[in-house]
Each structure stands twice: as C-alpha cells, then as structure tokens.
C-alpha cells in the first residue's frame, strides 16, 4: 500500500513545536510521507538551537537522509524569539492550520498532525480562536468528538471545556447519541475494530446509585444506550467512573466515553502522559494532535520531550491507512 501523505503543522512558532518537528525529521519515516506547513527560518533556527541537521525540501521530494523534511512555506510576519510568543505571527499559525486541513479536504493529504498552539497569542493577534478542534470542525462543516489516547486507554468526551455546573444540563439524549455514533464509526473506520465495545460512564458518583445520587443515568444515559444497543452497538454502562478504569475492566473495552473532561482525562494522563495524543473524531480525515502545550519556558533549550509528537504521527499514519483500506 502507498504510504499516506500527512500534513504537519508545528503550531506556535515561539514554543517547542518547531524543535519537536526538527527532532522528528532526524529519522526518515517508513510509514508515511510528511509535509510540514511552517516558516522555514523558524524550523532552521530551532534545529540549530538543538545542534541538529535540517534540510528543507520541496513538498513533492523524497526525504532519504537524517534531517530531511518536506515543506510548504507559511511565512511568519515577524522573526521568532523562542520563548516569547508574538501576536504578529498569529495569522501564520492559523493559515498553516487552515491550509493543511484544506489539503486534507481536497484529498491532497490523507491526515493532519498538529503541534501545540497558544490560544491567548492568537486572540491577541486579533483572530477570534477557541481551539483547533473547533476551527477544523467549522471548516469541514461536521460534528466532532474529542478523544485522547495512549497505549493503555482511549477516552472520548461527551462534553469538553465546560464549567462543571453546566455539564449536567449539557448531557442530553440527542448529543449523547450523536457522540456515540461518531465514536463508534471512528473505531471501525479509523482503527479497524469491526465490532467495538464502548464503556459509557455515568455522570454521578456510583453512576447515580439507582437515582439516589442523581437521575441523569436513569433519565438520559441508560435510555440512549438501550436504543443504540437495539441498533447493534456493543455498549457497556452507565458505569461508575471510580471502577471503570481498573486494568481488568479496561481490557474488555475498546474505548471509554466520559461525561466530562476531568472525569476521564486524569486517568489517561496518569497512565501515560508522554505517549498521549489528542484525536478529533468525525472529520473527513484523521487529525491527531500532541497532548501538551507550547511550553514556552522550554523552547530552544533542547529538553522538550518529543514522544507525543512521535506518537501522533504514528497513530495518524495508521488511521490514514485504515481509512484508505476501508
């Protein structure tokens, strides 16, 4: 099978994204073809700060040596000082993300890998921005689901960045059904799991304790699960969150659907933060992001851990191959 073509966006130019990309370029990929959407001067400076070779090639070239990286230029407006984010470069960050995603929508690329973005700097640059997931969903015109994964567990989220007091009102039947369909379809098409088993957590402690600790499980979650089981989905729950992540139980599930951000993600990050990645399910193409921030305080020092970016590329390549095969 032909290697999938992946678009790669380093993210905030003053953060650790460019140096992680320079590290990634040190070993030619055998599972995919990478094209970075970035400013060449920033990548070269990042590689120089780490003492690494970097040779930027046209996007249709074939890398064959350590440090080779194919590039589509997206020039920054201002020179970059590592560790100091500049709002003048916000437009370049957004242009890189939108251009790479457009290439996926057009079929020129088979998947998208994104580095960390500094939200405050983009907004300070005069561009309204709530997150890359929202940007990509709006551009593609699709509903999406956030899922984080590491070698131990996959955790999808019914709600994402909501105040805790707003979560219960957000757990509605239509939303929950839509989320489960997107998750189920992604496990089949992007991960090649023909009959995925999904663990669905309850919202309340002890999954509501038969209504004594809340009725969301009885009134909303359980009826949705029954409806979707009748349609052939293999769903377990609603399960108490405090025991669902026990290793023996996790081996029975292909993914866990948590009701809110801090219900599932602390467990995932504790079990393997360095290898964790952030996936956007529901897009017409695979998108995998690193699960860490811009780490401005580490930029240019050569001490940032590249494990999450390496994992993101490997997972995106596997997902792209699975979708091509499907």
C-alpha positions in Angstrom: 0.0 0.0 0.0 1.2 3.5 -0.8 2.4 5.5 2.2 -0.3 8.0 3.3 0.6 11.7 2.9 0.3 13.6 6.2 0.3 17.4 6.7 2.2 18.5 9.7 1.7 21.9 11.5 4.2 22.7 14.2 1.9 25.2 16.0 3.1 28.3 17.9 6.5 29.2 16.4 8.0 30.5 19.6 7.1 27.3 21.5 8.6 23.8 21.4 6.7 22.8 18.3 9.4 23.7 15.7 12.1 21.9 17.7 10.0 18.8 18.0 9.5 18.8 14.3 13.3 19.1 13.8 13.7 16.1 16.1 11.1 14.2 14.1 13.0 14.9 10.9 16.1 13.1 12.1 14.7 9.7 11.2 13.1 9.3 7.8 9.5 7.8 8.1 8.8 4.4 6.7 5.1 4.6 7.4 4.1 7.9 5.8 5.1 10.9 3.8 5.3 14.1 5.9 4.9 17.7 4.6 5.4 20.5 7.2 3.3 23.7 6.9 5.7 26.2 8.5 8.1 29.0 8.3 11.5 27.8 7.0 13.6 30.2 9.0 11.9 29.2 12.3 12.5 25.5 11.6 16.1 26.1 10.7 16.7 28.2 13.8 15.0 25.5 16.0 17.3 22.8 14.6 20.3 25.0 15.0 19.5 25.6 18.7 19.5 21.8 19.2 22.6 21.2 17.1 20.6 19.1 14.6 20.9 18.9 10.8 17.8 20.1 8.9 17.5 20.2 5.1 14.2 21.6 3.8 12.9 20.0 0.6 10.1 20.8 -1.8 6.9 19.1 -0.7 7.0 16.5 -3.6 10.6 15.5 -2.9 11.5 12.2 -1.2 13.4 12.5 2.1 16.2 10.0 2.4 18.7 11.3 5.0 18.6 12.3 8.6 17.3 15.9 8.8 15.4 15.9 5.5 11.9 17.4 5.8 9.4 18.3 3.0 8.0 21.8 3.4 5.2 24.0 2.3 6.2 27.5 3.3 3.9 29.6 5.6 6.0 32.7 6.4 5.8 34.4 9.8 5.2 38.1 9.8 7.9 38.7 12.5 11.1 37.0 13.4 10.8 34.4 16.2 12.4 34.6 19.6 12.0 31.2 21.2 10.1 31.5 24.5 8.3 34.8 23.5 5.1 34.4 21.6 4.4 37.3 19.2 0.8 38.1 18.2 2.1 39.3 14.9 2.6 35.7 13.9 -0.9 34.6 14.8 -2.1 34.8 11.2 0.7 32.5 10.0 -0.4 29.9 12.6 -4.0 30.0 11.5 -3.0 30.0 7.8 -0.9 26.9 8.4 -3.7 25.1 10.2 -6.4 26.0 7.6 -4.1 25.4 4.6 -3.1 21.9 5.9 -6.7 21.0 6.7 -7.9 22.3 3.3 -5.3 20.0 1.7 -6.9 17.1 3.6 -10.4 18.1 2.5 -9.2 18.3 -1.1 -7.6 14.8 -1.0 -4.1 16.0 -1.4 -3.2 14.7 2.1 -4.6 11.7 4.0 -4.3 13.1 7.5 -3.3 16.0 9.7 -0.9 16.2 12.7 -0.8 19.4 14.7 1.6 20.7 17.3 0.7 22.9 20.3 -1.0 26.3 19.7 -1.0 29.3 22.1 -4.7 30.4 22.2 -4.0 33.7 24.0 -1.5 34.9 21.5 -3.8 34.1 18.5 -6.6 36.1 20.2 -4.1 38.9 21.0 -3.3 38.9 17.2 -6.9 39.9 16.5 -8.2 36.4 15.5 -11.1 35.0 17.4 -10.0 31.5 18.3 -11.3 29.0 20.8 -9.3 25.9 19.7 -8.0 24.0 16.7 -10.7 21.3 17.1 -13.4 23.9 16.7 -11.6 25.6 13.8 -11.3 22.3 11.9 -14.9 21.3 12.6 -16.2 24.6 11.4 -14.1 24.4 8.2 -15.2 20.9 7.5 -18.9 21.5 8.5 -19.0 18.4 10.7 -19.8 17.5 14.3 -16.7 16.2 16.1 -15.8 14.3 19.2 -12.6 14.8 21.2 -10.7 11.6 22.1 -7.4 11.2 23.9 -5.4 8.0 23.7 -2.3 6.4 24.9 -1.1 2.7 24.7 -3.3 1.9 27.8 -6.7 3.5 27.1 -8.8 5.6 24.7 -11.0 8.2 26.4 -13.6 10.1 24.4 -15.5 13.1 25.9 -19.2 13.8 25.8 -18.5 17.4 26.9 -15.2 19.2 26.7 -14.4 22.6 28.2 -17.5 23.4 30.2 -17.8 24.6 33.8 -18.7 21.7 36.0 -22.1 23.2 36.9 -23.0 23.3 33.2 -22.2 19.6 32.5 -25.4 18.0 33.7 -27.6 20.3 31.5 -25.4 19.5 28.5 -25.9 15.8 28.8 -28.9 15.5 26.5 -30.2 12.4 24.5 -29.5 13.9 21.0 -26.0 15.0 22.0 -25.1 11.7 23.6 -26.5 9.7 20.7 -24.5 11.8 18.2 -21.3 11.4 20.2 -21.6 7.7 20.4 -22.2 7.3 16.7 -19.2 9.4 15.9 -17.0 7.4 18.3 -18.4 4.0 17.1 -17.8 4.9 13.5 -14.3 6.2 14.1 -13.3 3.0 16.0 -14.5 1.0 13.0 -13.1 3.0 10.1 -10.0 4.7 11.6 -8.9 1.9 14.0 -10.2 -1.1 12.1 -12.2 -2.5 15.0 -15.2 -4.2 13.4 -17.4 -4.6 16.5 -16.1 -2.1 19.0 -17.1 -2.3 22.7 -17.5 1.1 24.3 -17.7 1.7 28.1 -20.0 4.6 28.9 -19.5 6.3 32.3 -22.3 7.6 34.4 -22.3 11.3 35.3 -22.8 11.0 39.1 -20.9 9.1 41.8 -21.6 5.4 41.6 -23.5 6.0 38.3 -26.3 7.7 40.3 -26.8 4.8 42.8 -30.2 3.9 41.3 -31.3 7.5 41.4 -30.3 8.3 44.9 -27.3 10.4 43.8 -28.9 11.9 40.7 -31.2 10.8 37.9 -29.2 11.6 34.7 -28.2 7.9 34.4 -31.8 6.7 34.6 -33.5 9.5 32.6 -30.9 10.2 29.9 -27.9 7.9 29.6 -29.5 4.5 30.1 -32.3 5.1 27.6 -29.9 6.2 24.9 -27.7 3.2 25.5 -30.7 0.8 25.2 -31.8 2.5 22.0 -28.4 2.2 20.4 -27.8 -1.4 21.6 -31.0 -2.3 19.8 -29.3 -0.9 16.7 -26.4 -3.3 17.1 -23.8 -1.3 19.1 -21.9 -3.0 21.9 -22.2 -0.6 24.8 -21.5 -1.1 28.5 -22.9 1.2 31.1 -23.7 3.6 32.5 -20.7 2.5 34.7 -19.3 4.1 37.9 -16.3 6.1 36.9 -14.3 5.1 40.0 -14.1 1.4 39.0 -14.4 1.5 35.2 -10.7 2.2 34.7 -9.5 -0.9 36.6 -7.0 -2.7 34.4 -9.0 -5.9 34.2 -12.1 -4.0 33.1 -10.2 -1.8 30.6 -9.1 -4.9 28.7 -12.8 -5.5 27.9 -13.3 -2.1 26.2 -12.0 -0.5 23.0 -12.8 3.0 24.3 -14.3 4.8 27.3 -16.8 7.6 26.9 -16.5 10.0 29.8 -19.2 12.6 30.6 -16.8 15.5 31.2 -13.2 16.5 30.9 -11.8 15.7 34.3 -13.7 12.5 34.7 -11.6 10.6 32.3 -8.5 12.6 31.3 -6.7 12.5 34.7 -6.7 8.7 34.5 -5.4 8.7 30.9 -2.6 11.2 31.7 -1.6 9.3 34.8 -1.3 6.1 32.8 1.0 7.5 30.1 1.1 11.3 29.6 4.3 11.2 27.4 2.7 9.0 24.8 -0.8 10.6 25.0 -2.3 12.2 21.9 -5.5 14.1 21.1 -7.7 13.0 18.3 -10.6 14.8 16.6 -13.2 12.2 15.5 -15.8 13.0 13.0 -13.7 14.9 10.5 -13.5 13.6 6.9 -9.8 12.8 7.6 -7.7 11.7 10.6 -6.5 14.5 12.8 -4.1 13.8 15.7 -2.5 16.4 17.9 0.1 16.4 20.7 -1.4 16.3 24.2 0.7 19.1 25.6 1.1 22.8 25.4 3.6 25.2 23.8 5.9 25.1 26.8 7.4 28.5 26.0 9.7 28.2 29.0 11.4 25.1 27.4 11.6 26.4 23.9 15.0 26.4 22.3 16.7 24.6 25.1 16.6 21.1 23.6 15.0 19.5 26.7 11.4 19.1 25.4 10.1 15.5 25.2 9.1 14.7 21.6 7.3 11.4 22.5 3.8 12.8 22.0 4.6 14.2 18.5 6.2 10.9 17.5 3.1 9.0 18.7 0.8 11.4 17.0 2.5 10.8 13.6 2.5 7.1 14.0 -1.2 6.9 15.1 -2.3 9.3 12.3 -0.4 7.2 9.7 -2.2 4.0 11.0 -5.6 5.7 11.0 -5.0 7.0 7.4 -4.0 3.6 6.2 -7.1 2.1 7.8 -9.4 4.7 6.2 -7.8 4.2 2.8 -8.3 0.4 3.1 -11.9 0.9 4.2 
